[in-house]
Amino acid sequence: MEILVLGAAAGGGFPQWNCNCRNCRGFWGGEPGLVAQTQSSIAVSADGRRFCLFNASPDLRQQIERNPTLHPRDGLRDSPIRAAVLTNGDVDHVAGLLNLRESQPLALYATGRIHEVLRANTVFNVLNPDFVDRRAFRLGEAVDLAERDGTPLGLRLTVFPVPGKVALWLEDSAAGENFGTVDEDTVGLEIADGDGRRVYYIPGCARMTDDLAHRLDGADAVFFDGTLWTDDEMIRQGVGVKTGRRMGHMSISGPEGTMAAFRDLNIGRRIFIHLNNTNPVLRADAPERREIEAAGWEVAHDGMTVRP
């Protein structure tokens, strides 16, 4: 299995186009140790030739351009991207689908809930149904990913709910504290290949549960929500009014944070992805970066390749 990190940053990317937080200001000023990152997505292949896209960020065209392994190869129209999987309906995970509208065969996998969201927004009708086959998976089921024509991709997907929140643009303030969130709004993915390798992709998660910890234990690699270092990070830096929990993300640090939750789990590689532009671990020389590395964590970056 080959995993290519197309984008490592949270919504808005890094630097965010209109932001002057400490990290972004440092990048604009040419400060060393800060590297631009696009919005989060990975591409996974079992054979090194055909890839499945996991989330489609608004930066997808740029990500394809930067990664020759995803360039067209044969004929006048071609793409190694044969399928796409969505973990939620966030803008930074679905807007990139609009880049895939040029009548290219594609299998699009998501929960029934997310497919409903796409159908309700008619701009996604640019995905011609003659070429794009929308496939719904159910929570808890294992799915053998395949191209639009049914050719197996050699990857088996198991989908499960994780604590999270409905996408910001779908929030219903009249629906109570959870804004109308249902289990299918945010999912985690287990990706397995024919050699028994097991990788998890969870770019959004609000808290660790016993069930989730049990599921992740023994994994070859886990890509996990690394949005914020502290819950009130954006408030403290003066660039937002919401906590991480309010946005559906658990923090990296603290007694209830990700590092503490993963401390006793047996995992081959643990990698933070979906990093907000305010997160100090984006700085190569930050003490927070040293802290997570001492705990066995890595920070995803655009172009990173993982072969578990």
N, C-alpha and C positions, 0 to 999 in steps of 0.2 A: 504494500500500500504506500502510495506517495501522497503527501498532503502539502499543498502549496498555499501559503498565506498570501491572499491577494490584498487584503487590507486589515490593519490591526487596530485602527482607531474607532472610537464611538461616533455617534451621529455628529456631523459637522467636520469630522476629520481633524488632523493636526498638521499645521496650525489651522484653527477655525478662521474662516475668511474675515470675520469682523471682530476678532477677539484680541485683547491686549492683556490677558492674564499673564502671570509671570512666565510660564512656559512659552506661550505664543509670542510675547514681547521679546523673549530671548531669541526665539527662532528668527523673527523679523529682523533682529539686530545682528544676526550672524553668530550668535553664541555657540561655541563648540559643544558637542555632546547632545544636540537636539536634531533629530532626523524626522522629516515630514512623513506622515502616515495617512493613507486613505482609509475610507470607512470600511468596517469589518466585513470580511467574507473569506471563505477558503474554497479551494478546488481540490477534489480528491479523485485519485485514479488507482485502479487495481492493476492496470497494464502499462501505465506510462504514456498511453496514446489517447485514450478517451477519458474525459473528465466529467464529474458531476459537480456542479456549483452549489455551494451551501450559503444561501442568502445572496441577494443581488443588490449590491450597493449602488448609490447614485454615481459612484466613481468607476463603474464596471468597464466602460470603454477604455479609460486610462489604464486600468489594471490589466486588461487584455493586451494593450499596446506594450506595456512594460514587461510582459512575460511571454517570450517567444514560444514556449510550449503550448500556448493557447492561440497561436496565430493560425490562419487558414493554411491548409497543406495541399489538398488535391482538388482539381477542378476550379471552376469559376466561383462557386459558392461552397464554402466548407467551414466547419468549426469543430475543434476537439471537444467543445462543450456539448454534451449529448443530453444532459438532464440538469435540473435545478431543484433544490429543496429549500423550503422556507421554514424558519423557526418561529416567526411571528409576523405581524402586520406593520411593524415599524417602518417609517419612511426610509430609514437608512438600510433596510433589508429587502424592500420590495421595489423601490423606485428604479433600480437598475434593470428590472424586467423590460422597461421601455427601450433599453438598448438592444433587446433581443427580438426586435419586431420585423427584421428583414427576411421573412418567409424562410426561416431556417428550422428544420425539424428539431423539436425539443419536447422532452417529457417534463412536466412541471408538477412537483409533489408538494402538498401542504395538507394541513388539517381541513376538514370540511368548513370549519369556521373561517379560516383564512381565505379559502376559495370563495366563500360568500362575500367577503370583504372586497376581493378583487372584482367579482361580478357586479357588485353594487357601484363600483367606480368605473364608469364606462371608458375612461382613458385607457384602461388595460385591454379593451377590445382590439387594440392595435396588434395584440398577439393573435394572429390569424389561427382559428381553430383547425384549419386544413393542415397546419404545420405544428401547432402546439397542443399537446394532449394534456389536459389538466386532470391529475390523478389525486384523489383524496386518500390519505391514510388515517387509520383509527388509532387512538391511543392504546399502547400496549401491544400492538401487533408488529410482527416482523415482515418487512417488505424487501424483496429482491429487486434492487433498482435495475431499470432497463431503459434502453433508448426508446424513442417514439415508436419504432417498428417492432418493439418487443425483444430486441437483441440484448441479452444480459450484460450488465456492466461489471459483474464480479464483486459487487458490494451489497451487503445485506444491512438494511436500516431497521432499527427498533426505536420507536417514538414513544416518549413518556412525558407527562406534564411536570413542569417545575414551577415553584412559586414565582409569580411574576405579576404583570399588569397589562391590561389591554393597551394597545398602541395609543399614544398621546392624541392623535387625530380622531380616535374613535371613542374617547372617554365620554361617559354620560354622567354628569354631575348629579343627576336626579336618581342615580342607581345605587347610592350609598357609598360607603368608604372604598369599596373596590372598583367603583366607576363602571360597573357592568362587566367586570372581568370574569371569564369562564376558563375552565381547564385548557381548552384548545387554543387559547390566546398566546401562550408561551410554552414551548416544548423544548426538551433536550433530546439529543440524538445519539444513539449508539451506532457506530459505523464499524462493520466487521468485514473482513475479507476471507477468501478461501483458505488461508493459512492459519486462521484462528486469531489474528490480531484484532484487538478491540480498542477503538478510539472513541472518545466522547467529545461532542461539540455543544457547548452550552454558553452562548454569548450573553445571555440575560438570565439572571436568577436572583430572587429577592432574599432567600435564606436557605440554609442547609436543613434538610430533614433527615431522619433516620433512614428512610427508604432510599433517598438519593445517595447518602453516604455508603450504604450497603451496595448499591448498584455500581458505584464508581470504584469501589475497592478492587484491586487487582487489574485495573485497566493498563494497557500499554502506554496510553497518553490521554490527557484531558486538556482540552482548550476550554477555559472557564472565564466567566464574566470578571473583568478587571477594571470596570468603569472608574471607580473612585477609590482613593486611598482611605479617606474618612467619610462618614455619612454626611457631614455638613460642609464638605470641601468647597462646593460651589458658593454656598452662603458666605463662608469665611473669606473667600477670595473676592466677594462682591460681584460675581458674574451670574448669579442665579438666586432663586428664592426657594428651591425645592431640595429636600434631602435625597440621598440615594434611595432610601426605602420608598419614598413617595414616587420615585421614578421606576421602581421595580428592580433595584440593584442592591446587592449586599456589598459591603465595603471590604477591601483587602485586609486592613488592619483591625486591631481591637479584639476583645475577648469573644465577640460574636462574628468576627470577620472570617474571610475565606482561609487565611493562613491557619488560624486556630481550628477551623472546621476540618481542614485537610490533614492536620498534623499526624494523626495516627493511621492514615490510609496508605495502603501499599499501591503506589502508582508509578509507572515507569518514568514518564515525563509529564510535568505539570506546567502549563503555559497560560499566562494571562493574555486575554484578547479583549477587544472592545474597550479600549482605554480612552477615557475622556481627556480632552486637551489640558485640563487642570491637574491631572494626576502627576505627582512628582516622580513616579517610577519611569516616566518617559525620559527623564534626565539620566544619562549614562553614569554620571558621577554623584548622583543623589544618595544620601544615607538610606533613604527608603528603598532604593534599588539594591543596595548592598544587603539590606535586611531580607528582602524576598529571595535574593540569590542564595543567601546563607541558609534559608529554609527550603532550598531545593526547587525554587520556582524560576521560570524563564519569562521574559517579556517578548511577546510576538512582535514581529516587524514585517513590513511589506517585503515580499520576496523570500521570506523564510521557507525552507523546505524541511519537512519532517518525514522520516521513514522509520516508523516504529518497528 
